[in-house]
């Protein structure tokens, strides 16, 4: 399977090296990092809808997605494979 990101085509393996999903079971919160995010890099957070927040950098590019109540919103297999924190 192939994906387009920033005008470049990535296969699933390459995309998994770029994108990272973490899951905090106790908080029932997941975070999808679309790149390595350094401390202070998130400059703006927008609530897309209840329980889903979008994080943007100073150029306005989407760099992360926070999902609260993740077990109700996300696929259980994805959460099981996510890095547990």
N, C-alpha and C positions, 0 to 999 in steps of 0.2 A: 504494500500500500504506500502511496506517495502523498505528500502534503506540500502545499505552497506556503512559504513564510518569507516575508520581506523579498519577494520576487525571486526566490530560490526554491527549487524543488528538493525536498528531503524525503528519504524513505523512513519507515517507522523506526528503525534502529537509530538513525541519525537524530530524529526528532526526540527520542527518549534521552539522548545525551544532552540536548538543549533544554528540554522541559523537565521539570521535577515536580512531583506531587508528594506532599507531606500530609500526614493525618494525625491529629491528636484525639485519640479515642475518648479520653476523659472529658475534653471540652466539646467533643463531637464537631470538630472544625477541621476543614481541609484547606490547603493552600496550594495553588498551582502556580509555580514560578515559570515564567516564559523565558527567563534568562537568569544568570547568576545575579542576585540582588545584593548590593552592598548596604551596610547600615546608612541610613539617611537618604538613600536613593529614591525612595517613594516620596513624591512631592505632592500628590493629590490622590485622594480616595473618593470614589463615587459609588453610592449605593445604586446598583442596577435594579434590584428589587429586594424585597425582604430576604435577608440571609445571604445575599450575594453582593460582594464589594469588589470593585475594580481598582487596582493600583496603577498609577501612571508615574512616569519619570518626568524630569524637568522639560523634556522636549514634547511631552504629551503622549508618549508612546506607552501602550499597555504593557506592563511588565509582570503583573501578578493578579491572581483572582483568589479571593478568600470566600469560602463557602461555610456558613454556619449551618447547624443541623444537617451536616453532610450525609449522615446515614439515611436520611429521608430523601435527599436530593440526588446523590451520586450512586452509581453502580457499585454494588457490594464487592465485586471482583476488583474494581479499580482501587477501592479503599484498602482491600486486603493486600494489594501489591504496592501500595504507597509506602513511603518511608514513615515508620511509626515514630512519633516524637512524644 
